Amino acid sequence: MIASALLRQTATIEPYMGESATGPLFGGSVAYPVRVRPKRRWMNTTRGEVSVSDALMDMRPDAMVAVKDRVSVGETVYRVVDVAEIMGPTRPEFIEATLSRSTT
């Protein structure tokens, strides 16, 4: 499992609930300890889409995060474009979420 000493930031995650006439809908927010690393790159998501990512977020393997969720870290707001479970020898070590800056 990822060391707690590495998770020095706090992210507020709002789960994506769907679309409305005025834009995306999000559920109630939950705060998690995380580590956010800036990393700008072009990527192919697991859903076969091409996207630009701005950061990678590491979190404990029991955290709840999914594609399209809204993530706030400080004043910066992101949308999750991909989620990967990073495995250790016998169990998941951490979750790595790929983030893209968001205006919603």
HUGITA-V951075 format. One record per backbone hydrogen bond with DSSP energy under -1.0 kcal/mol. NH is the residue of the N-H (numbers start at 1). CO is the residue of the C=O. E is the energy in kcal/mol with one decimal. If there is no record, write none. Layout:
# HUGITA-V951075
NH&CO&E  NH&CO&E
This chain:
# HUGITA-V951075
2&93&-1.8  6&3&-1.6  7&4&-1.0  8&6&-1.4  9&34&-2.4  11&32&-2.7  12&72&-2.6  13&30&-3.1  14&70&-3.1  17&25&-3.4  20&23&-2.4  25&18&-3.4  27&15&-2.9  30&13&-1.9  32&11&-2.6  34&9&-2.7  35&58&-1.8  37&56&-3.1  39&54&-2.0  41&53&-1.7  43&51&-2.7  45&49&-3.2  48&45&-2.0  51&43&-2.7  53&41&-2.9  54&99&-3.4  55&99&-1.6  56&37&-2.7  57&97&-2.8  58&35&-2.9  59&95&-2.1  63&60&-1.7  68&80&-2.9  69&66&-1.9  70&14&-2.5  71&78&-2.4  72&12&-2.5  73&76&-2.6  76&73&-1.9  78&71&-3.4  79&100&-2.9  80&69&-2.2  81&98&-2.8  82&98&-1.2  84&96&-2.3  86&94&-2.9  88&91&-3.0  93&86&-3.3  94&86&-1.4  95&59&-2.7  96&84&-3.1  97&57&-3.0  98&82&-2.8  99&55&-3.0  100&79&-2.3  102&77&-2.5
